[in-house]
Amino acid sequence: MRTTRRDGFRWVLAILFILQASYVYYLVGQAQENLRLVRIYRSATETDRPADGTYVCLTGDVVPFAPQIMDQAFDRDLCDRLGVRDPIWYEARFTHTVKHGKSTHTITDRVLSGRRSYRVRTPAGEVTLDQSPEFTYSYHRTSFGSDDGLLRYSPVSRRLGVEYFAPRRVHVFGVAHVGPNGAISLSGAYKQPVIVSEVSRSTLVSNTMMAVGLTAAAIVYFLTTLFVPWKTSIREQIEKLPSVCYIFDVTGGSEGLAIFFFVLYGVAFGLINAYFGSDHAFYADQLSAVAFMGFCMLVHISRSVEFLYVADKRDGYLYEYSRGYFSFTKTRLAPIADLRLWIDVQRNSKGQKSYYLKAGVPGGKVFDVGGSGSSEATLIDIKNEFDQFRGRRPTGTGLAFSAPAQG
């Protein structure tokens, strides 16, 4: 049995499969990390009366003190611009871009930062942290263009990127230490890290578990697409009778549209993530899982998109089979007996050769039945295979397709 050479679209699908499998590996690791975090969140006891040595979650208002500010005027203007007061931490990076030939480089002109120590005023009293938090939910990011007043602090710059953390009320996790005078401090221990969060413990648990669930659903759907085709392959049906039909599998028709959809989906996800994505990791994980599932669905459906030229000995004609997302057509093109194949050689501006396999009848339309990346030797093999096929006597029964022939 002859196996049809895969066209460019099948190679695109193969590359996408490798990318999908790699991303699944990443998702599995992310799901495991999120499950670990959920166990940590659940192990903390929410209380207003922490006992010494217990892992607790305390809630209270931020009380900043001891500011360490690089530029006081910028600190005031930035807080006004962000609508915050006394941020715990921020870093502002002024940049501009320069071009060197075809490459663009980002130059950092100035970095201004600020930091404040803080206590947390809770019903149990003021709480201090003995160490920096291992997890912070969440640093926020924003940027400003060259027309913003903050750019006056670095006139050469054209962009200002700011990362900051400025909560008024927080939920802090840690191992409680209660001093003789009742002073409370939190520190970390094995599997009991210090965590500072803008969102509550219950929100952390529920949303992180949702991220795990969506990730699991996306992985299961991806695995399902490997074994359950959206539609039965036309090419595979025709390949069952190699003495009856010869297939020229080329990239065309709706396959080009499918490739465009792949690119469009990636660009759309990048824009949505950039402009509407959340700074909280669990929301980002949820969005990634949903986006991956959607992409798997697009690839799943697109695997059924096919464009083929088929020489059929049952009636002696060359046909065009084209199945898109919503339609299927079978168009009769030319008699096989009159069909002539030749290799068309084209050169680009640098003198490099490209080879294309053409087919046509005298005075009729010419069809591209191979090429675009194929070597001359490969196209010669295809031409010889077809000539041998055309000279053989057909055996076996034909195949029936629902769409009527056109032309």
C-alpha positions in Angstrom: 0.0 0.0 0.0 1.3 3.4 -0.9 1.2 6.1 1.8 0.6 9.6 0.5 3.3 12.1 1.2 2.2 14.7 3.7 1.7 18.2 2.5 2.8 21.4 4.3 -0.5 21.5 6.3 0.2 18.1 7.8 3.6 19.2 8.9 2.1 22.3 10.5 -0.2 20.0 12.5 2.7 17.8 13.5 4.6 20.9 14.8 1.5 22.0 16.7 1.3 18.6 18.3 4.8 18.9 19.6 4.0 22.3 21.0 0.8 21.1 22.5 2.6 18.1 24.1 5.3 20.4 25.5 2.6 22.7 26.9 0.8 19.8 28.5 4.1 18.9 30.3 4.2 22.5 31.6 0.5 22.3 32.7 1.0 19.1 34.6 3.8 20.7 36.6 1.7 23.8 37.2 -1.2 21.7 38.4 1.1 19.9 40.8 2.4 23.2 42.2 -1.2 24.6 42.6 -2.2 21.4 44.5 0.8 21.9 46.8 -0.3 25.5 47.4 -3.9 24.5 48.1 -2.6 22.1 50.8 -0.6 24.9 52.3 -3.6 27.3 52.3 -5.9 24.8 53.9 -3.3 23.9 56.6 -3.4 27.4 57.9 -5.9 28.2 60.6 -7.9 31.4 60.3 -8.1 32.9 63.8 -8.0 36.1 65.9 -6.2 34.4 68.7 -3.1 32.7 67.3 -1.4 30.0 69.5 2.3 29.9 69.7 3.8 27.6 67.1 0.7 27.1 65.0 0.4 27.9 61.2 -2.2 30.6 61.0 -3.8 33.1 58.6 -4.4 36.5 60.1 -6.2 39.4 58.5 -5.6 43.1 59.2 -4.7 46.5 57.9 -1.3 47.4 56.7 0.7 49.9 58.9 3.7 51.1 56.9 6.8 52.6 58.5 10.5 53.2 57.8 10.2 54.2 54.1 13.3 53.8 51.9 12.6 56.0 48.9 15.0 56.9 46.1 13.1 60.0 45.0 10.5 61.6 47.3 9.0 63.7 44.6 8.6 60.8 42.2 7.1 58.7 45.0 4.4 61.3 45.6 3.6 61.7 41.9 3.6 57.9 41.3 1.2 57.3 44.2 -1.1 60.0 42.9 -1.0 58.5 39.4 -1.7 55.0 40.6 -4.3 56.1 43.2 -2.5 54.4 46.1 -1.0 55.5 49.3 2.3 54.4 50.9 3.0 51.3 48.7 4.9 48.5 50.4 7.1 48.1 47.4 7.5 49.4 43.8 10.1 49.5 41.0 9.8 52.0 38.1 11.8 51.4 35.0 12.3 54.1 32.4 13.2 52.8 28.9 13.5 53.7 25.3 14.2 51.6 22.2 16.9 51.9 19.5 17.2 50.2 16.2 20.4 48.6 14.8 19.6 47.4 11.3 16.7 45.1 11.5 17.0 44.6 15.3 15.4 46.6 18.0 17.0 46.9 21.5 15.4 48.2 24.7 17.6 50.5 26.7 17.0 51.1 30.4 17.6 54.7 31.2 16.7 55.0 34.9 15.3 52.8 37.7 13.6 54.3 40.7 12.3 52.2 43.6 10.7 52.5 47.0 10.2 50.1 49.9 8.4 50.4 53.2 8.5 48.1 56.2 5.1 47.3 57.6 3.1 45.7 60.4 -0.3 44.2 60.1 -2.9 45.5 62.6 -5.2 42.6 63.4 -7.8 41.9 66.2 -5.1 40.1 68.0 -2.8 43.0 67.9 -0.1 44.3 65.6 1.8 41.5 63.8 5.3 41.7 62.3 7.0 39.4 59.8 10.3 37.9 60.8 11.2 37.2 57.1 10.3 38.3 53.6 7.2 36.4 52.2 7.9 33.5 50.0 4.6 34.2 48.1 3.0 37.6 47.5 -0.5 37.9 45.9 0.0 39.9 43.9 2.4 42.4 42.4 0.7 44.6 40.0 2.1 45.9 36.7 1.3 48.9 34.6 3.0 51.1 32.1 2.9 54.7 30.9 3.7 56.2 27.5 5.8 59.2 26.5 2.9 61.6 26.9 2.5 60.9 30.6 3.8 63.5 33.1 5.8 60.9 35.0 8.2 60.6 32.0 9.7 64.0 33.0 11.8 62.2 35.6 13.7 60.7 32.6 13.3 63.0 29.6 15.2 60.6 27.2 12.8 57.8 27.9 9.7 56.9 25.9 8.1 54.3 28.3 7.7 53.8 32.0 7.0 50.3 33.4 6.0 50.0 37.0 5.6 47.0 39.2 4.2 47.6 42.7 2.4 46.2 45.7 0.2 48.6 47.6 -2.6 46.8 49.6 -4.4 48.5 52.4 -5.6 45.2 53.9 -3.8 41.9 53.8 -4.1 38.2 54.8 -0.8 36.9 56.2 0.2 33.3 56.6 3.0 32.1 58.9 4.0 30.2 62.0 2.9 32.3 64.9 5.3 33.3 67.7 3.7 34.9 70.7 6.1 36.8 73.0 5.8 37.1 76.8 4.4 40.6 76.3 1.8 39.3 73.8 3.7 40.6 70.7 3.0 38.4 67.7 5.3 37.7 64.8 5.2 35.3 61.9 7.9 33.2 60.3 8.2 30.4 57.9 8.9 26.7 58.4 9.1 23.6 56.2 5.9 23.4 54.1 4.6 26.4 56.0 5.9 29.5 54.1 5.2 33.1 54.9 2.5 34.4 52.5 1.1 37.9 52.1 -2.1 38.2 50.1 -4.5 40.8 49.0 -7.2 38.2 48.6 -8.7 36.0 51.4 -7.7 32.4 52.2 -11.0 31.1 50.9 -10.5 32.9 47.6 -7.0 31.5 47.2 -8.3 28.0 47.8 -11.3 28.2 45.5 -9.6 29.9 42.6 -6.5 27.8 42.8 -8.6 24.6 42.8 -10.6 26.0 39.8 -7.3 26.5 38.0 -6.4 22.9 38.8 -9.8 21.7 37.5 -9.6 23.7 34.3 -6.0 22.5 33.7 -7.1 18.9 34.2 -10.0 19.3 31.8 -7.7 20.9 29.2 -5.3 18.0 29.4 -8.0 15.4 29.2 -9.5 17.1 26.1 -6.1 17.2 24.5 -5.6 13.5 25.0 -9.1 12.8 23.7 -8.3 14.6 20.5 -5.5 12.2 19.8 -7.8 9.2 19.7 -11.2 10.6 18.6 -11.1 12.3 15.2 -13.5 15.1 14.5 -14.3 13.5 11.2 -13.1 10.5 9.3 -10.1 11.4 7.1 -10.9 11.5 3.4 -7.2 10.8 2.5 -7.1 7.7 4.7 -10.2 6.3 3.1 -8.8 6.8 -0.4 -5.4 5.4 0.5 -7.1 2.0 1.1 -7.3 1.5 -2.7 -3.9 2.5 -4.1 -4.6 0.8 -7.5 -7.8 2.8 -8.0 -6.8 6.3 -6.8 -3.6 8.3 -6.7 -3.4 11.2 -4.3 -1.6 14.5 -4.7 -1.7 15.9 -1.2 -1.0 19.7 -1.4 -1.7 22.6 0.8 -4.6 24.6 -0.4 -8.2 25.6 0.0 -9.4 25.7 3.6 -6.0 24.4 4.8 -4.6 27.9 4.3 -7.5 29.3 6.2 -6.8 26.9 9.1 -3.2 28.0 9.3 -4.4 31.6 9.4 -6.7 30.7 12.3 -3.8 29.2 14.2 -1.8 32.4 13.9 -4.9 34.6 14.6 -5.7 32.5 17.8 -2.1 33.0 19.1 -2.1 36.7 18.4 -5.6 37.1 20.0 -4.6 35.2 23.1 -1.4 37.4 23.4 -3.4 40.6 23.2 -6.1 39.4 25.6 -3.5 38.3 28.1 -1.6 41.6 27.7 -4.6 43.9 28.1 -7.1 41.9 30.1 -5.0 39.4 32.0 -4.8 39.3 35.8 -1.8 39.9 38.0 -3.0 37.1 40.2 -1.3 33.8 39.3 -4.4 31.6 39.8 -6.4 33.8 37.3 -3.6 33.6 34.8 -3.5 29.8 35.2 -7.3 29.7 34.6 -7.0 31.8 31.5 -4.1 29.7 30.2 -6.0 26.4 30.7 -9.2 27.8 29.0 -7.1 29.2 26.1 -5.2 25.9 25.7 -8.5 24.0 25.6 -9.8 26.3 23.0 -6.7 25.9 20.9 -6.9 22.1 21.2 -10.5 22.4 19.9 -9.4 24.5 17.0 -6.6 22.0 16.1 -9.0 19.0 16.6 -11.5 20.4 14.1 -8.7 21.6 11.8 -7.3 18.1 11.5 -10.4 17.3 9.5 -9.8 20.1 7.0 -8.4 18.6 3.8 -7.4 19.6 0.3 -6.4 16.9 -2.2 -6.1 16.2 -5.9 -7.1 12.6 -6.6 -6.6 10.8 -9.9 -9.5 8.2 -10.0 -9.4 5.3 -12.4 -13.1 4.5 -11.9 -14.1 7.1 -14.4 -10.6 8.3 -15.5 -10.7 11.8 -14.1 -8.6 14.0 -11.8 -10.7 15.4 -9.0 -10.2 18.1 -6.4 -11.4 17.2 -2.9 -11.9 20.1 -0.6 -13.3 19.8 2.9 -13.4 23.0 5.0 -14.9 23.7 8.4 -18.5 23.7 7.2 -18.5 22.3 3.7 -17.2 19.5 1.4 -16.8 19.7 -2.4 -15.6 17.2 -5.0 -14.8 18.9 -8.3 -14.0 17.0 -11.6 -11.0 18.7 -13.3 -9.5 16.8 -16.3 -9.2 13.3 -17.9 -6.2 11.3 -16.5 -5.3 10.0 -19.9 -4.7 13.6 -21.2 -2.9 14.7 -18.0 0.7 15.8 -18.4 3.0 16.4 -15.4 6.1 18.5 -15.4 8.5 20.2 -13.0 8.5 24.0 -13.0 11.7 25.6 -11.8 11.6 29.1 -10.4 14.4 31.4 -9.1 14.1 34.1 -6.6 16.1 37.4 -6.5 19.1 35.6 -4.9 19.1 32.9 -7.6 17.8 30.2 -5.3 15.7 27.5 -7.0 12.2 26.4 -6.1 10.6 23.4 -7.6 6.9 22.9 -8.3 5.1 19.9 -9.8 2.5 21.1 -12.4 -0.3 19.1 -14.0 -2.5 20.0 -16.9 -4.0 19.1 -20.2 -3.3 20.8 -23.6 -5.3 24.0 -23.7 -6.7 23.5 -20.2 -6.1 24.8 -16.7 -2.8 24.1 -14.9 -2.8 22.7 -11.4 -0.1 22.8 -8.7 0.0 19.2 -7.5 3.3 19.4 -5.6 6.2 21.6 -4.5 6.7 24.5 -2.2 9.6 23.1 -0.2 10.0 19.8 -2.0 13.2 18.9 -3.6 13.5 18.2 -7.3 14.3 14.5 -6.6 11.1 14.2 -4.6 8.9 15.7 -7.3 10.5 13.4 -9.9 9.6 10.4 -7.7 6.0 11.6 -7.4 5.8 12.1 -11.2 7.3 8.6 -11.8 4.9 7.1 -9.3 1.9 8.7 -11.0 3.1 7.5 -14.4 3.3 3.9 -13.0 -0.1 4.3 -11.4 -1.7 5.5 -14.6 -0.3 2.4 -16.5 -1.6 -0.2 -14.0 -4.9 -1.9 -14.3 -7.2 -1.0 -11.3 -8.4 -3.6 -8.8 -10.9 -3.5 -5.9 -14.1 -1.6 -5.3 -14.5 2.1 -5.4 -15.2 4.6 -2.6 -18.4 6.6 -2.2 -18.5 10.2 -1.0 -21.6 12.1 -0.2 -20.8 15.3 -2.2 -21.6 15.2 -5.9 -18.9 15.8 -8.5 -19.0 19.3 -10.0 -17.7 20.4 -13.3 
